[in-house]
Amino acid sequence: MKFLAAIDVMPLKEILDPQGKAVTGSMKNLGLPEIQNVRIGRHITLEIEAETEAIASQKVETACKNLLANMIMENFTFELKAV
């Protein structure tokens, strides 16, 4: 069975996000001062072949923890759907 994983990797709230700070500052220049505390991360999609959704979920979690996210500075969430 084939699954599509949509993964979001974001910096931990305790970690400074310089890119997010720069974008937050630019919002004021665009006349959008009500937009604050921008955080910038990554969105990753991948396809995975697995017998069950549970196995696919386990493999995506392993990939995130070991390669796609820096667990010291980032956290991740993901959703799976069958395709």
Protein Blocks (a to p, Z undefined) as FASTA:
>chain_A
ZZdddddddddfklccfklmmmmmmmmmnopakbghiacddddddddddfbfklmmmmmm
mmmmmmmpcfklpccddddddZZ
